[in-house]
Structures are given as C-alpha cells and as structure tokens.
Amino acid sequence: MRTLELLKRLEKIDPTDEQLALCMEIRKKNFPLPLYVKLPNGEHLLTRKLEDRMIVEGIATELGIYLTAEIHPIQFGNNEVTVADLYIAAREVHPDARPLTKDDIFGKNKHNLSSLISLDSTLEIMQYELNRLKCCGSRSIEFLNHNFECYALPKQALLSDTHIARYNAYIEDYECEVAINEIYKLGLFIPEKNIKNYYYGRKDN
C-alpha cells in the first residue's frame, strides 16, 4: 500500500495516538503485558518481547501469572474430588501453580481477570495477536469460554470441600456451587509472590 493511501485510510478511521502506538508496539512483537514463555532450553522467562522459538505459557499481571494450562477435574474419575486434589493437580502442571480463586478474577487491581476480558481489553488484544502469530505452541491463548463463566475457589474454601463456585466474570456477586468432579476445566494461576525466581527481560523488553 502506498503511504498516501494509508494516510487517507487512517484519516478516515481516525485512530487515537494511543491506538497507533500500541499497534506499532505489537507489530514489533512487543506486548503490553509480560508474557510467561518457555525457552528452547526448557527455562522460563517473563518478557514483553516475543521472539521465535518462545512458547507462550501465560500472561503476567501485577497479581501474578494467568497460565494457559488447565486441569480437568471431570477426568479424575472420583465422585469425591476435593479442593486438596485440585492443588495437587495444579502442582503437577507447574510447581508454583494453584487453582484460580475469586480474588484472581475480581481482585482490586486493573489487571485482574475480570477487568482483562472487557471489550477491547489488553487481554483480548493480546489473545488475538498471539493466536494470529501462532507463537503460543499447540494451544490457543484463551482464559474464559464464550459466555464469560469460569470456576474458581471462593475465599473461604477448605481443602476438604467437594464443591467449587461458578462465577460470571462480569458480575462479582453472582455465583453458584458446582461439584468439583463435574467441572470440565479449571484455570491455573501463579501468585506474584511465587514469580520472583523468573527472570524479567531487560527493561526495554
């Protein structure tokens, strides 16, 4: 496309300076939130600069890392699956991971899961770009299903509990209890206090 034609199109759609700056950053594979990536040597890194041969395994915020990996309690084959079983299964996926909690979804933070799924949000933009670039390994980067409902541990969950809460990410006080062994998938999270051992890329990354 000729530069003059591009300028005319941009003038017509009238993007903001912030939108243009974000698009230019992403075009250089520099993402607005740090990515939790696996390197070819098996090590992990937190970086905003996505490079070839990196496999994206999560997205980091001030709260911690939302992982792409999930556990599937319905496959446990046990009618008395407990919260303790969820923690064990989470650590088998990643030694620092745990099941999502209500605070991970609605925590008082601009980058909690609830705020990140709003229309045209940072997470939506990153998911779109990562899936388009196919730089996330064999999995798509998705954190909620199409109806924005997800399962998480309520604040007062006991290790012996056999039920979990279902939340609508848009309505904090909406919840209902569901037997853990009926859940198809459950998101995993690495709290901020557990990510200090992962190296952040250079400041400009």
Salt bridges, closest charged atoms under 4 A:
GLU5 OE2 - ARG9 NH2 2.92
GLU25 OE1 - ARG48 NH2 3.40
ASP52 OD1 - LYS29 NZ 3.61
GLU57 OE1 - HIS44 NE2 2.84
GLU62 OE1 - HIS111 ND1 2.97
GLU70 OE1 - HIS72 NE2 3.71
GLU70 OE2 - LYS185 NZ 3.82
ASP103 OD1 - LYS155 NZ 3.64
ASP104 OD2 - ARG98 NH1 2.71
GLU129 OE1 - ARG132 NH2 2.75
GLU149 OE1 - ARG166 NE 3.77
GLU175 OE1 - LYS102 NZ 3.98
ASP204 OD1 - ARG202 NE 3.33
